[in-house]
């Protein structure tokens, strides 16, 4: 009975700051300014199909890049020991100690026309690159900010892996590529799926990165929702409808990934 009483503050907190806002989003999404039930808010979203497509495409690209960069980093961290591992972990975690907005602003300074990178290219005799205010800059900002969320779950899974399975596969004649494909990767897949979720969801809903590094030219769902609540095109009902649809799509994607990962965490040694 006492243990249930301890959970009461947490339940109240969740009800006020999680459940209640979700209910308000649903209510606003299915009503108009007069409070009447309507589906007009969802019908109006068809004009923003390109924004949905661009948001999910850039989030997908950023997630794939994070996997390609994060998996080797996580594997390296899990295999190393001692001071080198501590230093590498600190370098990965260090940017997270700084404010998200400041981290993104720093890339504006680095990528702008007369910024650090272009100045360096000009110094060595190479032409300047127009990276800022492009979709490439947005993806770069996503990768930089969310890469640790891909590395850490994979590292946690690989680090706890039973190395006797690897030794058994090697004893059975498996080479390094076969050990990775049949043992290490299947066992690390839960960490990969966790990392995909932790990178994809904030990437598809971000608005600070697209605003600062995209220069407003790459409108994403986060920017569109913010415009409905804080911009000149004030329409919280449409903004709530967009938020609700995006939430449903993200939940479906998470369900598909979790379904895909069922049973994949078992090593196969042939």
C-alpha positions as CSV (number, residue, x, y, z in Angstrom):
1,X,0.0,0.0,0.0
2,X,2.9,2.4,0.8
3,X,4.5,1.7,-2.5
4,X,1.3,2.7,-4.3
5,X,1.3,6.0,-2.3
6,X,4.8,6.8,-3.5
7,X,3.7,6.6,-7.1
8,X,0.8,9.1,-6.6
9,X,3.0,12.3,-7.2
10,X,4.3,10.7,-10.4
11,X,0.8,9.8,-11.6
12,X,-0.4,13.4,-10.9
13,X,2.6,14.9,-12.7
14,X,2.0,12.7,-15.7
15,X,-1.7,13.5,-15.7
16,X,-1.1,17.3,-15.7
17,X,1.8,17.6,-18.0
18,X,1.4,14.6,-20.4
19,X,-2.2,13.4,-20.5
20,X,-3.9,16.7,-20.2
21,X,-1.9,18.4,-23.1
22,X,-2.6,15.4,-25.3
23,X,-6.3,15.7,-24.6
24,X,-6.2,19.4,-25.5
25,X,-4.4,18.6,-28.8
26,X,-7.0,16.1,-29.7
27,X,-9.9,18.5,-28.8
28,X,-8.3,21.4,-30.8
29,X,-7.6,19.1,-33.7
30,X,-11.3,18.0,-34.1
31,X,-12.9,21.3,-33.5
32,X,-13.0,24.8,-35.1
33,X,-12.9,28.3,-33.7
34,X,-16.6,28.0,-32.7
35,X,-16.0,24.8,-30.8
36,X,-17.9,22.6,-33.3
37,X,-16.7,19.2,-34.4
38,X,-15.1,19.3,-37.8
39,X,-12.7,17.5,-40.1
40,X,-11.7,20.6,-41.9
41,X,-8.4,20.9,-40.0
42,X,-7.3,17.5,-41.4
43,X,-8.5,18.3,-44.9
44,X,-6.4,21.5,-44.8
45,X,-3.2,19.6,-44.3
46,X,-3.2,18.3,-47.9
47,X,-1.6,21.6,-48.9
48,X,1.4,20.8,-46.7
49,X,2.1,17.3,-48.1
50,X,5.5,18.5,-49.3
51,X,6.4,19.6,-45.8
52,X,5.5,16.2,-44.4
53,X,7.5,14.5,-47.1
54,X,10.5,16.8,-46.6
55,X,10.5,16.3,-42.9
56,X,10.4,12.6,-42.9
57,X,12.9,12.4,-45.8
58,X,15.5,14.6,-44.0
59,X,14.9,12.8,-40.7
60,X,15.4,9.4,-42.5
61,X,18.6,10.6,-44.1
62,X,19.9,12.0,-40.7
63,X,19.0,8.7,-39.0
64,X,20.8,6.6,-41.6
65,X,23.9,8.8,-41.4
66,X,23.8,8.5,-37.6
67,X,23.7,4.7,-37.9
68,X,26.7,4.7,-40.3
69,X,28.7,6.9,-38.0
70,X,27.4,5.8,-34.7
71,X,27.7,2.0,-35.0
72,X,31.4,2.0,-35.6
73,X,31.9,4.5,-32.8
74,X,29.8,2.4,-30.4
75,X,31.7,-0.7,-31.4
76,X,35.0,1.0,-30.8
77,X,34.0,2.2,-27.4
78,X,32.7,-1.2,-26.4
79,X,35.9,-2.9,-27.4
80,X,38.3,-0.4,-25.9
81,X,39.2,-0.2,-22.2
82,X,41.0,2.2,-19.9
83,X,41.8,5.8,-20.5
84,X,41.3,5.8,-24.3
85,X,37.7,4.6,-23.8
86,X,37.1,7.3,-21.1
87,X,38.5,10.0,-23.4
88,X,36.4,8.9,-26.4
89,X,33.2,8.7,-24.3
90,X,33.9,12.2,-22.9
91,X,34.4,13.6,-26.4
92,X,31.0,12.2,-27.5
93,X,29.2,13.4,-24.4
94,X,30.9,16.8,-24.2
95,X,28.7,18.6,-26.8
96,X,25.6,17.5,-24.9
97,X,26.7,19.5,-21.9
98,X,26.2,22.7,-23.9
99,X,22.8,24.3,-24.7
100,X,21.1,22.8,-27.8
101,X,20.6,26.3,-29.2
102,X,24.2,27.3,-28.7
103,X,25.4,24.1,-30.4
104,X,23.3,24.9,-33.5
105,X,24.4,28.5,-33.5
106,X,28.0,27.4,-33.6
107,X,27.3,25.6,-36.9
108,X,25.9,28.8,-38.4
109,X,29.3,30.4,-37.7
110,X,31.2,27.4,-39.1
111,X,29.1,27.1,-42.3
112,X,28.2,30.6,-43.3
113,X,29.7,32.2,-46.5
114,X,32.5,33.9,-44.6
115,X,32.6,31.3,-41.8
116,X,35.4,29.1,-40.6
117,X,35.2,26.3,-43.1
118,X,35.0,28.6,-46.2
119,X,37.8,30.8,-44.8
120,X,39.9,27.6,-44.4
121,X,39.1,26.5,-48.0
122,X,39.9,29.9,-49.3
123,X,43.3,29.8,-47.5
124,X,44.3,26.6,-49.1
125,X,43.1,27.8,-52.6
126,X,39.8,25.9,-52.8
127,X,36.5,27.5,-53.8
128,X,34.0,28.4,-51.1
129,X,31.0,26.1,-50.5
130,X,27.4,27.4,-50.1
131,X,26.3,24.9,-47.4
132,X,24.4,27.2,-45.1
133,X,20.7,27.6,-45.8
134,X,20.5,24.3,-47.5
135,X,18.9,20.9,-46.7
136,X,22.4,19.5,-46.4
137,X,23.1,21.9,-43.5
138,X,19.9,20.9,-41.8
139,X,20.9,17.2,-42.0
140,X,24.3,18.1,-40.7
141,X,22.8,19.9,-37.8
142,X,20.6,16.9,-37.0
143,X,23.4,14.4,-37.2
144,X,25.7,16.6,-35.0
145,X,23.0,17.1,-32.3
146,X,21.5,13.6,-32.2
147,X,24.5,11.4,-32.9
148,X,25.1,10.7,-29.2
149,X,21.6,9.3,-28.9
150,X,22.5,6.7,-31.5
151,X,25.9,5.8,-30.1
152,X,25.0,5.3,-26.5
153,X,22.2,2.7,-26.8
154,X,24.3,0.7,-29.2
155,X,27.3,0.9,-27.0
156,X,25.3,-0.2,-24.0
157,X,24.1,-3.3,-25.8
158,X,27.4,-4.3,-27.3
159,X,29.3,-3.6,-24.0
160,X,27.0,-6.1,-22.2
161,X,27.2,-8.8,-24.9
162,X,28.4,-12.2,-23.8
163,X,31.8,-12.6,-25.6
164,X,31.6,-16.4,-25.2
165,X,29.2,-16.3,-28.1
166,X,31.8,-14.6,-30.3
167,X,34.4,-17.1,-29.2
168,X,32.1,-20.0,-29.9
169,X,31.4,-18.7,-33.4
170,X,35.2,-18.3,-34.0
171,X,35.7,-21.9,-32.8
172,X,33.1,-23.1,-35.3
173,X,35.2,-21.5,-38.1
174,X,33.4,-18.2,-38.6
175,X,35.6,-15.4,-39.9
176,X,35.4,-11.8,-38.7
177,X,32.7,-10.8,-41.2
178,X,30.6,-13.8,-40.4
179,X,30.9,-13.2,-36.6
180,X,29.7,-9.6,-37.1
181,X,26.8,-10.6,-39.4
182,X,25.6,-13.6,-37.5
183,X,26.4,-12.8,-33.9
184,X,27.3,-9.2,-33.1
185,X,24.8,-7.3,-35.3
186,X,21.8,-9.4,-34.4
187,X,22.5,-9.1,-30.7
188,X,23.1,-5.3,-31.0
189,X,19.9,-4.8,-33.0
190,X,17.8,-3.7,-29.9
191,X,20.3,-0.9,-29.4
192,X,20.1,0.1,-33.0
193,X,16.4,0.3,-32.9
194,X,16.5,2.3,-29.7
195,X,18.9,4.7,-31.3
196,X,16.8,5.0,-34.5
197,X,13.8,5.9,-32.3
198,X,15.8,8.5,-30.3
199,X,17.2,10.1,-33.5
200,X,14.3,9.9,-35.9
201,X,11.6,11.4,-33.6
202,X,13.4,14.6,-32.6
203,X,14.7,15.0,-36.2
204,X,11.3,14.9,-37.7
205,X,9.9,17.4,-35.3
206,X,12.8,19.8,-34.9
207,X,12.4,23.5,-35.9
208,X,15.4,25.2,-34.4
209,X,17.9,23.4,-36.7
210,X,15.8,24.0,-39.8
211,X,15.4,27.7,-39.0
212,X,19.0,28.5,-38.2
213,X,20.8,26.2,-40.7
214,X,18.1,26.0,-43.3
215,X,17.4,29.8,-43.3
216,X,13.7,29.2,-43.5
217,X,14.1,27.7,-47.0
218,X,13.5,24.1,-45.8
219,X,10.2,24.3,-43.9
220,X,9.8,21.2,-41.7
221,X,6.9,20.0,-39.6
222,X,8.3,21.7,-36.4
223,X,8.4,25.0,-38.2
224,X,4.9,24.6,-39.6
225,X,3.5,23.7,-36.2
226,X,5.2,26.7,-34.6
227,X,3.8,29.0,-37.2
228,X,0.3,27.9,-36.3
229,X,0.8,28.7,-32.6
230,X,3.2,31.6,-32.5
231,X,3.4,32.9,-36.1
232,X,1.3,35.4,-38.0
233,X,-0.8,32.5,-39.4
234,X,-2.3,31.8,-35.9
235,X,-4.4,28.7,-36.1
236,X,-4.0,26.4,-33.1
237,X,-6.7,24.0,-34.5
238,X,-4.7,23.3,-37.6
239,X,-1.5,23.2,-35.6
240,X,-3.0,20.6,-33.3
241,X,-4.3,18.5,-36.2
242,X,-0.8,18.5,-37.8
243,X,0.7,17.6,-34.4
244,X,-1.8,14.7,-34.0
245,X,-1.2,13.3,-37.4
246,X,2.6,13.5,-37.0
247,X,2.3,11.8,-33.6
248,X,0.3,8.9,-35.1
249,X,2.7,8.5,-38.0
250,X,5.7,8.4,-35.6
251,X,3.9,5.9,-33.4
252,X,3.2,3.7,-36.5
253,X,6.9,3.9,-37.5
254,X,8.0,2.9,-34.0
255,X,5.5,0.0,-34.0
256,X,6.9,-1.2,-37.3
257,X,10.5,-0.9,-36.1
258,X,9.7,-2.8,-32.9
259,X,7.8,-5.4,-34.9
260,X,10.8,-5.8,-37.2
261,X,13.2,-6.2,-34.3
262,X,11.2,-9.0,-32.6
263,X,13.2,-12.1,-32.5
264,X,16.2,-10.4,-34.2
265,X,18.2,-10.2,-31.0
266,X,19.1,-13.8,-31.1
267,X,22.5,-14.8,-32.4
268,X,22.7,-17.3,-35.3
269,X,25.8,-19.4,-35.5
270,X,26.0,-21.8,-38.4
